[in-house]
């Protein structure tokens, strides 16, 4: 998640707040919400003091480059980039930043629910921890309350959200009841849906606005279970997929392209076509070079050019089953040109970058780019500028 350098005074405990202006405060104000209000000139500061004196204790001054002696009352002083109207952030005195939980102007939006997980995937970009982080549930509910507008798509991730039990349904209800037609995408390994009690509590009456994004890494138990490092996960995942089907939920299967998965990719895609025809689509995803991927470079550090044959066979197997497929996190120069129409600009705004070789590339505007933690020259992936005008 994006963090912006900031100093905070007068906010002892971490709280969630919406960024707004003095002009819009009267229309947006609700007693249960917190507001960050830009106030720099003397008139704005005086108005803010008057509002606080009148009992509006849920407003916080937002400013830049203040000296300590200038801080009067709860204040957030930005030290790097600006916050925008509609942003939802978390702030506290013990933090040296404002934590942006929702940015209205972003293309990609994700709410992080937990860092706990019941799998231990070889390439996990967010290595799980056993720590109780249930406070994230309450914060996610606060984010929903503070959103002034709803995006087209919003995602939920972890860790494994199903570990939240009934509280996951509480979160889903809070968001799906917001105004607008937002589509929600929930990243989950689906294993706990094999439990009928959990399945009933989370899925009954949920509706169809949520897409479940479930990983599958092999067409046999020993393949999938090896990648997720959990015995029995394959059977539980298939049971979870069938449960989602029974509750008429939309499903995107996710396949992260690491060596043991690519070695059996055509067979896996054939398995999906034959046995899981209800899948809405399959996403084939280039590995994110962070977390456990750095600890397993012999399995995760590769150049997709070397696996063009497997990618082509996998796509053809899915096409035979009439199952749509997309590519994610894949720079266009690393995949065959015939697959470019399937490649999506999927890397979140705040962690996407381009390298020097991308300068003046003919297809840069259509490319996913790279993760900002990509290490040029130190990873197997090779970026090559594409010359000339090519229709993607």
C-alpha positions, -999 to +999 in steps of 0.1 A: +000+000+000+011+035-007+027+055+021+033+092+021+059+108+044+042+129+071+045+142+106+014+139+129+006+156+161-024+152+184-035+118+171-026+092+197-042+061+181-043+051+145-074+064+129-090+064+094-099+098+078-112+111+045-094+140+028-118+169+020-119+207+019-135+233+041-160+241+013-172+205+010-171+197+047-207+207+054-221+184+027-199+155+037-198+158+075-210+129+096-203+125+133-189+090+130-163+099+103-130+117+105-119+144+081-084+157+070-089+193+058-064+213+040-057+246+059-027+267+052-036+304+050-047+323+082-083+325+073-086+287+067-068+280+100-091+304+119-122+287+104-108+253+114-103+265+150-138+278+151-152+245+139-133+227+166-144+251+192-180+245+181-176+208+189-164+192+156-137+171+172-135+148+142-116+172+119-079+173+115-057+200+099-038+189+068-008+211+058+027+213+046+061+224+060+049+236+094+073+241+122+065+224+155+055+258+171+028+263+144+010+230+151-021+237+171-046+208+176-046+175+156-025+180+125-009+161+097+020+177+080+029+162+046+066+160+037+064+144+003+036+141-023+001+155-017-031+138-007-061+144-029-098+150-022-115+117-016-084+098-005-089+077+026-059+074+049-047+061+082-027+084+105-012+083+140+015+100+160+037+069+162+038+067+123+062+087+101+038+085+072+002+088+061-010+053+050-031+057+019-058+030+021-079+042-008-070+067-035-099+078-057-077+086-087-060+052-088-069+026-114-064-003-090-080-005-055-073-032-029-083-036+007-059-057+027-077-079+052-051-102+069-016-114+067-025-148+081-027-178+057-032-215+057-009-220+026+028-212+023+033-207-014+068-209-028+065-175-045+042-157-021+047-119-024+032-113+010+047-139+033+022-149+060+026-144+097+007-159+126+002-126+144-034-116+153-042-088+129-079-087+134-077-049+138-074-049+100-111-060+098-123-030+117-101-007+096-115-022+064-150-014+077-138+021+084-125+025+049-159+015+035-176+041+057-151+069+046-153+063+008-170+092-008-173+075-042-172+039-054-147+027-081-156+004-109-136-025-093-123-030-058-103-060-046-098-077-012-066-096-005-045-112+022-032-136+035-063-158+033-095-138+038-116-169+046-097-171+079-118-142+090-148-164+092-181-146+097-163-112+097-154-117+061-191-117+053-195-086+074-169-069+053-185-080+020-219-068+031-205-034+041-189-029+007-216-044-016-242-022+001-224+010-009-240+030-036-229+023-072-222-008-093-188-016-081-175-051-089-155-068-061-126-092-065-116-114-036-083-132-037-086-165-018-072-200-020-108-213-015-097-242+007-119-234+037-150-234+015-147-272+017-162-267+052-200-265+047-205-244+078-179-217+066-193-219+031-229-213+043-219-184+065-199-166+038-218-174+006-255-177+014-273-148-002-241-130-012-252-121-046-232-120-078-211-088-075-181-107-061-156-126-082-135-152-064-099-153-076-086-188-067-052-202-075-046-236-090-011-248-097-013-283-110-036-310-124-027-334-097-025-332-059+013-336-056+019-307-080-005-281-065+003-292-029+041-287-036+036-252-048+014-241-019+034-262+006+004-278+022-007-314+020-044-319+010-047-284-005-055-296-040-086-316-029-097-287-006-093-262-035-114-283-059-141-288-032-140-250-027-144-243-064-174-267-066-189-249-036-185-216-053-203-230-083-231-243-062-236-208-047-235-193-082-204-173-076-181-159-104-147-175-104-113-165-119-087-192-117-052-178-111-020-195-123+013-179-112+039-188-138+068-203-119+090-232-131+070-262-116+038-247-129+051-239-164+064-275-167+029-288-166+010-258-178-006-274-210-018-304-188-032-280-162-051-260-188-064-292-203-076-303-169-094-270-164-111-272-198-123-307-192-133-306-155-140-270-146-161-256-175-179-232-151-148-210-146-154-175-158-118-170-169-082-180-162-055-155-154-019-165-161+003-143-140+040-135-141+057-140-107+062-109-086+099-106-077+095-101-039+088-121-008+093-159-010+101-155-047+135-141-037+142-171-015+134-196-043+151-181-074+157-215-090+119-219-092+107-183-097+133-163-115+128-170-152+122-153-186+088-161-202+104-161-236+119-195-227+084-208-221+065-195-252+057-231-262+040-240-230+021-207-229+008-213-264-003-248-257-020-237-225-039-210-243-050-234-270-062-259-244-084-232-227-097-220-260-108-256-269-129-255-236-143-220-244-127-206-213-113-170-217-077-165-206-057-133-198-021-126-190-011-104-160+021-087-150+037-097-183+057-070-202+047-073-239+083-078-250+085-110-230+056-129-246+047-139-281+031-112-302+000-134-308-007-133-270-005-095-267-043-090-270-046-111-239-021-091-218-036-067-192-020-037-175-025-053-141+003-040-119-011-016-093-004+021-100+018+026-069+041-003-076+045-001-114+076+011-131+095+011-164+132+008-170+155+026-194+150+000-221+113+010-221+121+045-233+105+052-267+091+017-269+063+015-295+039-004-272+048+012-238+013+027-233-003-007-237+023-026-215+019-037-179+054-025-171+074-040-143+072-041-105+090-013-089+112-038-071+124-053-104+163-054-104+176-047-139+204-070-148+200-092-118+169-111-129+163-136-157+137-114-174+151-094-202+134-062-214+138-052-250+125-020-266+100-027-294+106-005-324+081+007-349+043+010-347+025-022-338-012-026-331-018-044-298 
